[in-house]
Amino acid sequence: MPQVLLAVFVGMVTASSVIGWLTNQVVTSVYDRTFAAGLTTQPNPFSAVSPLYYAKNTVIYIILIGALLAIVLGVQSTIRDRKAHTFDLVLSRPVRPASYLGAKLAGLLCWVAGILALSALISWTSISAIVGSVLSPGDTARLLGFYALAWLFLLPFIILGMLTGVYSRRETTALLVPIVIWSVVTFVVPQLGTAAHPVSLLNPVPAIASQGGVFQLANLVLGPLSLTEHFKQASAFVLGDTATTGSPLLSLVVMVAFAGCMLVVLLTTQRDRMRSPLDE
Amino acid sequence: MNDTAIKTTELSHSYGPKAALKGLNLSVGEGEIFGLLGHNGAGKTTAVSLLTTLIPPTEGTATILGLDIHADADEVRRTIGYLPENVQFYGNLTLLENLRFFARLSGLDKPDARIREVLEFLDFTGHESERLSTFSKGMRQRVGIAQSILHNPKVLFLDEPTSGLDPQGVRNLREIILNLNRHFGMTIFMNTHLLAEVTQTCTSIGVLREGELVYQDSLAATLTAFPDEASLEDIYLHIEARPER
């Protein structure tokens, strides 16, 4: 399963630039015909667009496929050790649970960093090919910044998977619970806080809160929990999306806070909890 | 020198409302091979899990070579080796990679020389670069023993070590256990169902019934104490069936 998700993720990242390029081609073609017919005097909306526009869809692939991949990797890393009784071998040695789980997490983070580095390379190469010139150092730095942000975004999902792998009584529950939590964080919480249509939440541009009083209040309360919206907000800023406003600072703080809280929970896991048997 | 390798005092553990081990008072001398017998669910694995510091006692205490399993847990972990029942190693790693991993967890910084020594002792050389997924059950059990003695433990805990082995595998494992005891004076505490193995391997036995220790003595004394029973199996069933402690 992780291999399939990985292949889909890398494939979608590759496709992301192509989709962006095709969108550009279609809009420009329509614009050219409209302009030639004298129906508009406005400039082509794509003429001033940043080359990083083509990476915009990757934000959604990271939220959808990247997060699921992170969850599956996290679950498998811990549940395998419970099923195979490897935790017993490890924990009967002078090894602190926090050290072992921390090392496992570090390994997974290196692996995810490798995947994201590969994705960054694919994005950089394909965008350079589409725009017909090598990306500038500034844009390259922004692209790398975006993937660093993606790494930070995936961190809580890896830990969530590891935790449910440790705490669940069944393997199916270990996979199901983090996916339900991911769905709630990705779709339900932003919808409650913004009144946005669920489909519009799949837009890489952050959802704007409805002006209704109830939704303003809900957004105030639930806003910090909208991890994916914060990732979209920070990504839009890093990728230089002109459609977004405000500072990414709050979004960064929320993402770091999420990761920090999850890390604390993981590192305080008790020895006897880690080696508890599965029901099946 | 402490003559008692393992001592438990009213050692108890409950899983929620269910008491798995009730006030275990047990003493195993240094250099003994102790066999803990009992039906499925009698509390044998719970006893080993407590003694290997994997779970905390609900009540009572235990010491391994004078070290308290709670207060000196890390020191106990350096002193013991453990092979759980039905453990699986990392099948996609080679034998050497698996053993390096567990050696480092045991605190051995440059483990290769020690790994070679252990594999030679177990007569298991020549497989170092093979992946464990290709190993038979008997070979994997040797890996299990190898990882458990890498750090020269003084006390070795084996949970159903012969489970799933063929007769040759059982015989090989028996020889390994006896050699570990003879050559290194290792105290061995094993849970087992195979009473024939107990007869040929253990120096003392204990019988657990529903979480309570209902019998403990040396094997020789046990065989003498039940002259009417033809085998250890009969003795075990006799002890299991009698109502009083």
Interface residues (C-beta under 8 A of the other chain):
Chain A: K83 A84 H85 T86 D88 L89 V90 L91 S92 R93 P94 V95 R271 D272 R275
Chain B: S49 T52 T53 L54 I55 P56 D74 E75 R77 R78 I80 Y82 P84 E85 N86 V87 Q88 F89 Y90 F102 L105 S106 G107 Q147 F157
